[in-house]
Structures are given as C-alpha cells and as structure tokens.
C-alpha cells in the first residue's frame, strides 16, 4: 500500500485534505448552492433567493467552500452569505454539508468574511441564530460574538426565537483554542433571513 493509499484509508469518511478552496460564488455555482441549502436546512432558500443574492444585491457576498480532491472534480461542501453594508457585516446564512461538519470548515468561511469586512472598513458584525442551535452559538462565541437580544418567534419549522449576536469592534481573534476543542464546536448554523 502506498503512502497516499495509507493516508486515504486512515482518514475518516468525509475528511478532506488541506486543499479546500474558498471562492466567490457566481451564477455558475447556483445549482451547488441550492443543493447545499436543500441538504442542510428544513426551510431552504429558493433558487430565486440565491439569484437575488448573486446578482441583484450590491451588498451581498457569497463564498463557496470547495473540496477539489473529490473524484477529480470540485465538490461544494459549504457556503456563507453575508452583506457588507457600509460599516457593518451582516451574516445571513452558513451551511456545511453533512459528513464535513466539525472539521473547522465553518470557521474558515467565517475567517474569510471577517477578513473581507475588516479590509472593507467594517467596524461591527451582526447575526441571528436559532435559540436551540448550541453548536452555532458556540461557533460565533469563538469569534467573540456576544448575545444582546432575542427576537421572538423569528424562525419557523419549528417556531423558535432568534438570539441576536454582535461583534464590535471587528479585529483579530484574541482567544486561540486547541484544534481538539475547535473540533467539538460543530459547523452548522441556521442564520436565515426571511426569504
């Protein structure tokens, strides 16, 4: 057995190498985004919603996380959608495909958009998260987001409150954590706006 075959055999299913690629999504990625959305959420965004984010909204930024090692063809394993509105970055949605969660991919996408926001002159970040989505809350707390309010019955299917979180000021992460601890945080969040 070659070294590459041994590495492949020893990696858990869904595990990818360090060759992931984050790229700005375009209309060419529409099917990948819709497939990811439908696989991750019980109330998914529509194709029209994604078209609006990709083409009709000057504030929107959508990034796709690809795994180029998948059968010689890039596989979309996650995405993030944010709005950069003047001095603020607003998180709309983040999804990681089942089988690739709890491996740090959500953190890579968040770091990417936070770096983009700092470069754009943003001074704060805003988001909502389902009250019961503990993994998502811990993920955002890792980046120093703080809960500041509740929006009653914001989510449907099931009906749940949203916890509003903010990060101010934006800047480098100050709380370095071990890889082992980060792996336990999880990677799926539900930050849908009403579509």
N, CA, C and O of each residue as an XYZ file, in Angstrom:
780
protein
N       0.852     -1.183      0.000
C       0.000      0.000      0.000
C       0.892      1.239      0.000
O       1.805      1.353      0.818
N       0.626      2.161     -0.915
C       1.427      3.381     -0.999
C       1.098      4.316      0.161
O       0.114      4.117      0.873
N       1.946      5.352      0.345
C       1.712      6.335      1.399
C       0.389      7.050      1.218
O      -0.333      7.287      2.187
N       0.064      7.399     -0.038
C      -1.202      8.095     -0.302
C      -2.385      7.193      0.018
O      -3.378      7.655      0.579
N      -2.293      5.903     -0.334
C      -3.377      4.968     -0.040
C      -3.542      4.780      1.462
O      -4.665      4.671      1.954
N      -2.414      4.740      2.206
C      -2.494      4.590      3.663
C      -3.163      5.809      4.285
O      -3.993      5.672      5.184
N      -2.802      7.020      3.804
C      -3.432      8.241      4.333
C      -4.927      8.227      4.046
O      -5.734      8.577      4.907
N      -5.292      7.821      2.832
C      -6.701      7.787      2.452
C      -7.473      6.804      3.307
O      -8.592      7.093      3.732
N      -6.878      5.630      3.568
C      -7.547      4.611      4.373
C      -7.705      5.053      5.814
O      -8.672      4.672      6.474
N      -6.758      5.862      6.323
C      -6.805      6.257      7.729
C      -7.680      7.480      7.989
O      -8.019      7.754      9.141
N      -8.059      8.233      6.929
C      -8.885      9.422      7.130
C     -10.338      9.042      7.285
O     -10.833      8.195      6.542
N     -11.049      9.655      8.248
C     -12.472      9.378      8.395
C     -13.230      9.774      7.136
O     -12.800     10.655      6.391
N     -14.369      9.110      6.905
C     -15.206      9.431      5.752
C     -15.611     10.899      5.818
O     -16.001     11.398      6.873
N     -15.517     11.580      4.688
C     -15.857     12.995      4.654
C     -14.660     13.895      4.935
O     -14.701     15.087      4.632
N     -13.608     13.346      5.503
C     -12.421     14.129      5.825
C     -11.739     14.568      4.537
O     -11.619     13.779      3.600
N     -11.298     15.799      4.482
C     -10.600     16.262      3.301
C      -9.222     16.763      3.696
O      -8.942     17.041      4.862
N      -8.381     16.866      2.692
C      -7.038     17.350      2.949
C      -7.071     18.864      3.112
O      -8.143     19.468      3.140
N      -5.906     19.469      3.218
C      -5.822     20.915      3.393
C      -5.856     21.660      2.065
O      -5.266     22.734      1.947
N      -6.523     21.117      1.080
C      -6.563     21.743     -0.232
C      -7.906     22.387     -0.524
O      -8.227     22.616     -1.690
N      -8.713     22.690      0.509
C     -10.000     23.311      0.261
C      -9.775     24.684     -0.372
O      -8.761     25.344     -0.150
N     -10.743     25.072     -1.151
C     -10.663     26.309     -1.886
C     -11.902     27.134     -1.581
O     -13.026     26.659     -1.742
N     -11.698     28.366     -1.141
C     -12.822     29.278     -0.926
C     -12.838     30.238     -2.106
O     -11.839     30.894     -2.401
N     -13.989     30.311     -2.782
C     -14.096     31.215     -3.917
C     -15.402     31.986     -3.856
O     -16.383     31.519     -3.278
N     -15.410     33.156     -4.448
C     -16.627     33.958     -4.544
C     -17.588     33.217     -5.467
O     -17.212     32.824     -6.571
N     -18.814     33.027     -5.023
C     -19.814     32.314     -5.813
C     -20.365     33.217     -6.909
O     -20.479     34.431     -6.742
N     -20.704     32.594     -8.034
C     -21.335     33.283     -9.162
C     -22.575     32.490     -9.564
O     -22.884     31.459     -8.965
N     -23.275     32.972    -10.570
C     -24.453     32.256    -11.060
C     -24.098     30.849    -11.555
O     -24.953     29.963    -11.557
N     -22.857     30.641    -11.970
C     -22.423     29.303    -12.385
C     -22.482     28.309    -11.226
O     -22.560     27.101    -11.453
N     -22.445     28.800     -9.997
C     -22.491     27.949     -8.803
C     -23.888     27.787     -8.236
O     -24.053     27.211     -7.161
N     -24.893     28.283     -8.936
C     -26.263     28.309     -8.426
C     -26.757     26.919     -8.020
O     -27.314     26.758     -6.934
N     -26.563     25.927     -8.865
C     -27.033     24.569     -8.547
C     -26.331     24.018     -7.310
O     -26.966     23.374     -6.474
N     -25.017     24.266     -7.185
C     -24.280     23.813     -5.999
C     -24.854     24.445     -4.732
O     -25.034     23.763     -3.723
N     -25.140     25.746     -4.784
C     -25.678     26.449     -3.625
C     -27.059     25.922     -3.245
O     -27.339     25.691     -2.069
N     -27.911     25.734     -4.234
C     -29.262     25.225     -3.966
C     -29.196     23.814     -3.394
O     -29.925     23.495     -2.455
N     -28.327     22.960     -3.949
C     -28.171     21.592     -3.436
C     -27.686     21.588     -1.991
O     -28.201     20.833     -1.167
N     -26.702     22.424     -1.680
C     -26.207     22.530     -0.305
C     -27.322     22.995      0.627
O     -27.521     22.431      1.703
N     -28.036     24.014      0.208
C     -29.106     24.584      1.025
C     -30.177     23.543      1.329
O     -30.611     23.403      2.472
N     -30.600     22.818      0.299
C     -31.647     21.813      0.488
C     -31.168     20.651      1.350
O     -31.962     20.045      2.070
N     -29.890     20.339      1.284
C     -29.336     19.252      2.101
C     -29.186     19.649      3.561
O     -29.182     18.782      4.435
N     -29.062     20.950      3.845
C     -28.742     21.400      5.201
C     -29.912     21.984      5.985
O     -29.863     22.000      7.215
N     -30.960     22.462      5.321
C     -31.991     23.190      6.027
C     -33.386     22.659      5.730
O     -33.680     22.240      4.611
N     -34.243     22.683      6.749
C     -35.629     22.235      6.574
C     -36.486     23.307      5.901
O     -37.533     22.987      5.338
N     -36.063     24.567      5.947
C     -36.743     25.644      5.225
C     -35.679     26.324      4.353
O     -35.179     27.395      4.694
N     -35.342     25.688      3.226
C     -34.224     26.209      2.421
C     -34.583     27.455      1.623
O     -35.746     27.702      1.306
N     -33.554     28.230      1.310
C     -33.715     29.350      0.396
C     -34.066     28.796     -0.984
O     -33.669     27.685     -1.334
N     -34.789     29.555     -1.738
C     -35.155     29.166     -3.096
C     -34.022     29.536     -4.073
O     -33.108     30.292     -3.743
N     -34.122     28.982     -5.267
C     -33.167     29.333     -6.324
C     -33.236     30.835     -6.601
O     -32.209     31.477     -6.825
N     -34.443     31.391     -6.585
C     -34.638     32.822     -6.819
C     -33.935     33.665     -5.750
O     -33.362     34.713     -6.048
N     -33.987     33.192     -4.504
C     -33.308     33.913     -3.421
C     -31.812     33.979     -3.677
O     -31.189     35.026     -3.498
N     -31.233     32.850     -4.098
C     -29.797     32.844     -4.396
C     -29.479     33.730     -5.599
O     -28.472     34.438     -5.598
N     -30.325     33.694     -6.614
C     -30.102     34.565     -7.775
C     -30.072     36.026     -7.345
O     -29.244     36.805     -7.817
N     -30.981     36.390     -6.446
C     -31.021     37.770     -5.952
C     -29.747     38.125     -5.192
O     -29.228     39.232     -5.330
N     -29.243     37.187     -4.391
C     -28.011     37.450     -3.637
C     -26.805     37.562     -4.570
O     -25.915     38.381     -4.341
N     -26.778     36.743     -5.614
C     -25.623     36.714     -6.510
C     -25.617     37.841     -7.531
O     -24.553     38.286     -7.962
N     -26.800     38.304     -7.920
C     -26.859     39.295     -8.987
C     -27.553     40.589     -8.626
O     -27.186     41.644     -9.143
N     -28.550     40.541     -7.750
C     -29.384     41.712     -7.551
C     -29.091     42.534     -6.315
O     -29.739     43.558     -6.099
N     -28.143     42.126     -5.501
C     -27.903     42.816     -4.232
C     -26.451     43.279     -4.174
O     -25.541     42.461     -4.043
N     -26.239     44.559     -4.270
C     -24.872     45.097     -4.278
C     -24.125     44.868     -2.964
O     -22.895     44.910     -2.938
N     -24.854     44.629     -1.881
C     -24.215     44.437     -0.582
C     -23.828     42.977     -0.321
O     -23.022     42.697      0.567
N     -24.396     42.059     -1.086
C     -24.240     40.633     -0.814
C     -22.891     40.086     -1.266
O     -22.366     40.453     -2.318
N     -22.348     39.200     -0.439
C     -21.143     38.438     -0.774
C     -21.428     36.981     -0.424
O     -21.784     36.670      0.712
N     -21.275     36.103     -1.387
C     -21.495     34.675     -1.175
C     -20.197     33.957     -1.524
O     -19.652     34.130     -2.615
N     -19.709     33.149     -0.583
C     -18.483     32.388     -0.806
C     -18.783     30.901     -0.686
O     -19.539     30.469      0.185
N     -18.175     30.129     -1.579
C     -18.353     28.688     -1.651
C     -17.058     28.017     -1.208
O     -15.971     28.439     -1.602
N     -17.171     26.979     -0.393
C     -16.013     26.186      0.026
C     -16.024     24.900     -0.792
O     -16.974     24.120     -0.732
N     -14.958     24.690     -1.556
C     -14.865     23.538     -2.449
C     -13.816     22.560     -1.968
O     -12.811     22.943     -1.370
N     -14.063     21.303     -2.237
C     -13.095     20.239     -1.991
C     -12.638     19.732     -3.353
O     -13.315     18.898     -3.955
N     -11.491     20.221     -3.855
C     -11.054     19.835     -5.193
C     -10.539     18.400     -5.309
O     -10.246     17.946     -6.415
N     -10.422     17.684     -4.199
C      -9.912     16.309     -4.239
C     -11.011     15.291     -4.529
O     -10.739     14.091     -4.545
N     -12.230     15.735     -4.756
C     -13.364     14.824     -4.895
C     -13.471     14.311     -6.324
O     -13.991     15.012     -7.192
N     -12.989     13.105     -6.580
C     -13.116     12.446     -7.880
C     -12.734     13.349     -9.049
O     -13.455     13.410    -10.045
N     -11.629     14.037     -8.937
C     -11.106     14.912     -9.985
C     -12.024     16.106    -10.277
O     -11.764     16.853    -11.220
N     -13.066     16.296     -9.508
C     -13.998     17.411     -9.728
C     -14.263     18.079     -8.390
O     -14.421     17.400     -7.375
N     -14.311     19.384     -8.381
C     -14.559     20.102     -7.132
C     -15.962     19.828     -6.622
O     -16.933     19.879     -7.376
N     -16.056     19.535     -5.327
C     -17.337     19.307     -4.675
C     -17.596     20.461     -3.716
O     -16.728     20.808     -2.915
N     -18.774     21.054     -3.788
C     -19.143     22.128     -2.868
C     -19.489     21.504     -1.524
O     -20.402     20.684     -1.428
N     -18.749     21.900     -0.476
C     -19.004     21.336      0.847
C     -19.534     22.365      1.836
O     -19.901     22.011      2.956
N     -19.579     23.625      1.439
C     -20.129     24.646      2.320
C     -20.221     25.989      1.629
O     -19.621     26.211      0.578
N     -20.994     26.891      2.250
C     -21.066     28.262      1.743
C     -21.424     29.202      2.878
O     -21.937     28.793      3.920
N     -21.140     30.471      2.646
C     -21.538     31.528      3.566
C     -22.053     32.707      2.749
O     -21.514     33.029      1.690
N     -23.101     33.342      3.256
C     -23.662     34.536      2.623
C     -23.694     35.655      3.660
O     -24.245     35.491      4.748
N     -23.103     36.781      3.315
C     -23.087     37.950      4.196
C     -23.435     39.183      3.379
O     -23.334     39.183      2.152
N     -23.846     40.229      4.074
C     -23.997     41.544      3.466
C     -22.978     42.466      4.106
O     -22.836     42.489      5.329
N     -22.276     43.217      3.293
C     -21.404     44.275      3.790
C     -22.109     45.578      3.465
O     -22.164     46.018      2.317
N     -22.650     46.183      4.524
C     -23.442     47.408      4.384
C     -22.719     48.514      5.143
O     -22.817     48.610      6.366
N     -22.004     49.333      4.411
C     -21.235     50.431      4.977
C     -20.286     49.905      6.055
O     -19.357     49.166      5.732
N     -20.492     50.262      7.326
C     -19.529     49.860      8.374
C     -19.903     48.545      9.054
O     -19.342     48.218     10.100
N     -20.845     47.778      8.478
C     -21.345     46.581      9.158
C     -21.330     45.364      8.232
O     -21.630     45.467      7.043
N     -20.976     44.215      8.800
C     -21.131     42.950      8.088
C     -22.272     42.198      8.755
O     -22.276     42.000      9.970
N     -23.239     41.782      7.947
C     -24.407     41.059      8.445
C     -24.357     39.639      7.909
O     -24.313     39.422      6.698
N     -24.364     38.684      8.811
C     -24.333     37.270      8.439
C     -25.758     36.815      8.131
O     -26.651     36.958      8.966
N     -25.972     36.270      6.938
C     -27.299     35.789      6.570
C     -27.412     34.280      6.690
O     -28.379     33.768      7.255
N     -26.430     33.568      6.162
C     -26.537     32.114      6.173
C     -25.175     31.464      6.057
O     -24.249     32.001      5.448
N     -25.082     30.288      6.661
C     -23.868     29.482      6.643
C     -24.296     28.034      6.661
O     -25.125     27.636      7.479
N     -23.734     27.242      5.761
C     -24.080     25.818      5.708
C     -22.845     24.999      5.383
O     -22.026     25.383      4.548
N     -22.726     23.858      6.060
C     -21.676     22.876      5.787
C     -22.361     21.540      5.557
O     -23.215     21.126      6.341
N     -21.983     20.872      4.481
C     -22.588     19.585      4.129
C     -22.334     18.538      5.220
O     -21.244     18.459      5.787
N     -23.376     17.735      5.499
C     -23.259     16.624      6.454
C     -22.076     15.754      6.031
O     -21.879     15.527      4.837
N     -21.303     15.276      6.967
C     -20.117     14.482      6.658
C     -18.849     15.317      6.658
O     -17.747     14.774      6.740
N     -18.998     16.653      6.566
C     -17.846     17.556      6.606
C     -17.921     18.501      7.801
O     -17.082     19.390      7.947
N     -18.919     18.309      8.649
C     -19.078     19.173      9.809
C     -18.086     18.790     10.901
O     -17.527     17.693     10.904
N     -17.884     19.714     11.819
C     -16.984     19.518     12.970
C     -15.537     19.302     12.549
O     -14.782     18.611     13.234
N     -15.151     19.895     11.420
C     -13.773     19.796     10.943
C     -13.146     21.174     10.723
O     -12.057     21.278     10.159
N     -13.831     22.224     11.165
C     -13.268     23.571     11.082
C     -13.601     24.336      9.815
O     -13.097     25.443      9.628
N     -14.432     23.786      8.936
C     -14.721     24.457      7.672
C     -15.575     25.707      7.866
O     -15.371     26.702      7.171
N     -16.518     25.675      8.791
C     -17.324     26.872      9.075
C     -16.423     28.002      9.566
O     -16.611     29.158      9.186
N     -15.454     27.673     10.403
C     -14.518     28.699     10.894
C     -13.714     29.301      9.749
O     -13.447     30.503      9.746
N     -13.323     28.474      8.769
C     -12.568     29.005      7.626
C     -13.406     30.020      6.856
O     -12.906     31.071      6.454
N     -14.681     29.701      6.654
C     -15.551     30.627      5.931
C     -15.767     31.911      6.727
O     -15.757     33.004      6.160
N     -15.961     31.782      8.035
C     -16.167     32.973      8.872
C     -14.910     33.838      8.873
O     -15.001     35.060      8.754
N     -13.750     33.222      9.007
C     -12.500     33.996      8.972
C     -12.380     34.756      7.652
O     -11.983     35.922      7.632
N     -12.725     34.089      6.554
C     -12.642     34.714      5.230
C     -13.492     35.987      5.180
O     -13.012     37.036      4.750
N     -14.743     35.899      5.615
C     -15.620     37.074      5.505
C     -15.277     38.143      6.537
O     -15.465     39.330      6.273
N     -14.779     37.745      7.706
C     -14.358     38.751      8.684
C     -13.138     39.515      8.180
O     -13.046     40.728      8.366
N     -12.199     38.810      7.541
C     -11.043     39.489      6.936
C     -11.505     40.468      5.854
O     -11.015     41.595      5.767
N     -12.453     40.018      5.036
C     -13.009     40.867      3.989
C     -13.665     42.108      4.592
O     -13.500     43.217      4.083
N     -14.405     41.910      5.676
C     -15.093     43.019      6.335
C     -14.110     44.033      6.900
O     -14.312     45.239      6.759
N     -13.049     43.553      7.540
C     -12.033     44.460      8.090
C     -11.403     45.264      6.954
O     -11.223     46.477      7.069
N     -11.067     44.577      5.848
C     -10.478     45.267      4.689
C     -11.431     46.310      4.104
O     -10.990     47.324      3.563
N     -12.744     46.059      4.215
C     -13.754     46.986      3.682
C     -14.067     48.126      4.657
O     -14.869     49.006      4.344
N     -13.439     48.113      5.832
C     -13.644     49.182      6.798
C     -14.822     48.971      7.737
O     -15.269     49.912      8.392
N     -15.327     47.741      7.810
C     -16.432     47.461      8.737
C     -15.931     47.531     10.172
O     -14.772     47.224     10.452
N     -16.815     47.939     11.077
C     -16.436     48.003     12.483
C     -17.276     47.099     13.367
O     -16.991     46.969     14.558
N     -18.325     46.461     12.800
C     -19.114     45.531     13.614
C     -19.735     44.453     12.743
O     -19.925     44.628     11.539
N     -20.049     43.320     13.394
C     -20.737     42.214     12.752
C     -22.045     41.939     13.461
O     -22.152     42.129     14.673
N     -23.052     41.486     12.706
C     -24.378     41.215     13.256
C     -24.898     39.893     12.690
O     -24.613     39.543     11.544
N     -25.673     39.154     13.517
C     -26.302     37.929     13.041
C     -27.419     37.515     13.978
O     -27.540     38.019     15.094
N     -28.250     36.565     13.490
C     -29.245     35.896     14.333
C     -28.962     34.408     14.272
O     -28.462     33.900     13.268
N     -29.285     33.715     15.353
C     -29.112     32.267     15.391
C     -30.270     31.659     16.177
O     -30.770     32.259     17.129
N     -30.692     30.458     15.767
C     -31.774     29.788     16.496
C     -31.385     29.610     17.956
O     -30.244     29.279     18.276
N     -32.348     29.834     18.828
C     -32.103     29.725     20.267
C     -31.560     28.358     20.659
O     -30.732     28.265     21.565
N     -32.009     27.295     19.996
C     -31.596     25.935     20.364
C     -30.344     25.451     19.626
O     -29.876     24.340     19.874
N     -29.800     26.267     18.728
C     -28.631     25.841     17.946
C     -27.346     26.133     18.735
O     -26.641     27.110     18.481
N     -27.076     25.255     19.693
C     -25.942     25.467     20.595
C     -24.604     25.440     19.866
O     -23.702     26.211     20.193
N     -24.470     24.550     18.874
C     -23.208     24.466     18.127
C     -22.922     25.782     17.417
O     -21.784     26.253     17.413
N     -23.948     26.377     16.818
C     -23.760     27.651     16.118
C     -23.407     28.760     17.098
O     -22.519     29.569     16.831
N     -24.103     28.799     18.234
C     -23.801     29.838     19.223
C     -22.350     29.730     19.699
O     -21.654     30.738     19.822
N     -21.903     28.506     19.965
C     -20.510     28.317     20.402
C     -19.529     28.719     19.300
O     -18.476     29.296     19.572
N     -19.887     28.409     18.065
C     -19.033     28.786     16.936
C     -18.856     30.299     16.892
O     -17.732     30.780     16.749
N     -19.938     31.055     17.011
C     -19.837     32.511     16.959
C     -19.190     33.092     18.207
O     -18.490     34.102     18.132
N     -19.418     32.468     19.343
C     -18.736     32.913     20.563
C     -17.226     32.742     20.421
O     -16.459     33.527     20.978
N     -16.799     31.731     19.688
C     -15.367     31.534     19.422
C     -14.766     32.777     18.765
O     -13.616     33.134     19.021
N     -15.559     33.428     17.917
C     -15.100     34.643     17.239
C     -15.452     35.911     18.029
O     -15.351     37.024     17.513
N     -15.864     35.725     19.281
C     -16.170     36.818     20.214
C     -17.486     37.533     19.945
O     -17.688     38.649     20.424
N     -18.385     36.910     19.188
C     -19.733     37.453     19.086
C     -20.408     37.325     20.447
O     -20.197     36.347     21.163
N     -21.217     38.314     20.797
C     -21.934     38.335     22.076
C     -23.434     38.469     21.824
O     -23.864     39.244     20.969
N     -24.226     37.705     22.580
C     -25.688     37.816     22.503
C     -26.107     39.131     23.138
O     -25.580     39.518     24.181
N     -27.069     39.827     22.501
C     -27.523     41.087     23.079
C     -29.042     41.228     23.116
O     -29.551     42.124     23.789
N     -29.784     40.365     22.408
C     -31.244     40.475     22.430
C     -31.856     39.198     21.872
O     -31.159     38.336     21.338
N     -33.180     39.096     22.008
C     -33.931     37.959     21.472
C     -35.027     38.490     20.561
O     -35.673     39.489     20.879
N     -35.236     37.831     19.438
C     -36.338     38.161     18.536
C     -37.327     37.011     18.608
O     -37.024     35.907     18.156
N     -38.504     37.252     19.170
C     -39.495     36.204     19.429
C     -40.045     35.600     18.139
O     -40.373     36.309     17.187
N     -40.137     34.266     18.135
C     -40.772     33.504     17.042
C     -40.250     33.890     15.658
O     -41.020     33.953     14.699
N     -38.965     34.146     15.554
C     -38.354     34.579     14.290
C     -38.284     33.445     13.277
O     -38.510     33.651     12.085
N     -37.971     32.249     13.759
C     -37.812     31.092     12.867
C     -39.097     30.274     12.814
O     -39.902     30.282     13.745
N     -39.265     29.569     11.699
C     -40.395     28.657     11.550
C     -39.873     27.245     11.301
O     -38.707     27.048     10.959
N     -40.760     26.267     11.480
C     -40.491     24.867     11.153
C     -39.264     24.303     11.869
O     -38.338     23.868     11.185
N     -39.199     24.284     13.176
C     -40.204     24.702     14.148
C     -40.077     26.195     14.491
O     -39.055     26.829     14.229
N     -41.143     26.725     15.081
C     -41.128     28.121     15.524
C     -40.172     28.245     16.702
O     -40.284     27.529     17.697
N     -39.230     29.173     16.563
C     -38.235     29.387     17.621
C     -37.829     30.844     17.650
O     -37.945     31.566     16.660
N     -37.347     31.260     18.820
C     -36.781     32.594     18.958
C     -35.405     32.638     18.311
O     -34.722     31.623     18.180
N     -35.023     33.841     17.911
C     -33.670     34.083     17.408
C     -32.885     34.824     18.478
O     -33.392     35.747     19.115
N     -31.653     34.409     18.663
C     -30.726     35.139     19.532
C     -29.941     36.072     18.621
O     -29.301     35.627     17.668
N     -29.993     37.367     18.915
C     -29.239     38.351     18.139
C     -27.855     38.472     18.751
O     -27.705     38.591     19.967
N     -26.841     38.440     17.884
C     -25.457     38.500     18.350
C     -24.711     39.590     17.590
O     -25.016     39.885     16.435
N     -23.740     40.174     18.259
C     -22.942     41.226     17.637
C     -21.463     41.035     17.960
O     -21.102     40.458     18.986
N     -20.633     41.523     17.078
C     -19.181     41.546     17.271
C     -18.733     42.971     17.001
O     -18.815     43.462     15.875
N     -18.257     43.625     18.054
C     -17.824     45.010     17.914
C     -16.745     45.306     18.934
O     -16.968     45.093     20.125
N     -15.604     45.782     18.524
C     -15.194     46.056     17.151
C     -14.723     44.781     16.452
O     -14.423     43.778     17.099
N     -14.663     44.838     15.134
C     -14.076     43.728     14.376
C     -12.566     43.791     14.552
O     -11.991     44.870     14.695
N     -11.944     42.649     14.542
C     -10.499     42.612     14.672
C     -10.026     41.186     14.728
O     -10.813     40.263     14.517
N      -8.755     40.985     15.009
C      -8.222     39.618     15.050
C      -8.807     38.819     16.206
O      -9.209     39.380     17.225
N      -8.849     37.505     16.034
C      -9.337     36.624     17.092
C      -8.353     36.677     18.242
O      -7.148     36.533     18.037
N      -8.858     36.885     19.461
C      -7.969     37.011     20.606
C      -7.909     35.756     21.456
O      -7.051     35.642     22.331
N      -8.809     34.813     21.210
C      -8.822     33.617     22.058
C      -8.456     32.381     21.240
O      -9.331     31.695     20.712
N      -7.175     32.108     21.141
C      -6.720     30.924     20.411
C      -7.124     29.683     21.183
O      -6.989     29.630     22.405
N      -7.618     28.688     20.467
C      -8.075     27.454     21.095
C      -7.384     26.284     20.442
O      -6.892     26.378     19.317
N      -7.354     25.179     21.163
C      -6.703     23.998     20.618
C      -7.556     23.391     19.522
O      -8.775     23.560     19.512
N      -6.913     22.678     18.588
C      -7.631     22.012     17.497
C      -8.647     21.033     18.057
O      -9.746     20.904     17.519
N      -8.291     20.342     19.131
C      -9.195     19.348     19.713
C     -10.485     20.023     20.177
O     -11.578     19.511     19.935
N     -10.358     21.179     20.849
C     -11.540     21.891     21.329
C     -12.352     22.429     20.154
O     -13.580     22.356     20.170
N     -11.676     22.973     19.130
C     -12.364     23.516     17.971
C     -13.168     22.439     17.263
O     -14.264     22.714     16.774
N     -12.651     21.226     17.197
C     -13.329     20.144     16.503
C     -14.674     19.838     17.143
O     -15.582     19.364     16.460
N     -14.821     20.095     18.429
C     -16.060     19.795     19.130
C     -17.139     20.845     18.927
O     -18.290     20.629     19.308
N     -16.786     21.981     18.331
C     -17.733     23.076     18.249
C     -18.871     22.840     17.271
O     -19.971     23.349     17.487
N     -18.648     22.099     16.224
C     -19.692     21.900     15.225
C     -19.585     22.952     14.144
O     -18.851     23.932     14.273
N     -20.337     22.729     13.065
C     -20.180     23.612     11.927
C     -21.462     24.056     11.261
O     -21.399     24.849     10.322
N     -22.619     23.590     11.691
C     -23.825     24.031     11.000
C     -24.489     25.141     11.782
O     -24.621     25.066     13.003
N     -24.900     26.158     11.079
C     -25.673     27.208     11.703
C     -26.901     27.471     10.864
O     -26.960     27.106      9.690
N     -27.852     28.088     11.460
C     -29.076     28.454     10.770
C     -29.259     29.939     10.975
O     -29.720     30.366     12.033
N     -28.910     30.726      9.995
C     -28.957     32.176     10.122
C     -29.803     32.723      8.980
O     -29.439     33.727      8.368
N     -30.901     32.091      8.692
C     -31.727     32.533      7.575
C     -32.369     33.879      7.847
O     -32.839     34.150      8.952
N     -32.381     34.709      6.833
C     -33.265     35.859      6.856
C     -34.574     35.385      6.228
O     -34.635     34.292      5.664
N     -35.580     36.176      6.321
C     -36.849     35.796      5.727
C     -36.726     35.933      4.225
O     -36.397     37.007      3.720
N     -36.995     34.828      3.490
C     -36.853     34.873      2.036
C     -38.159     34.602      1.347
O     -38.220     34.602      0.118
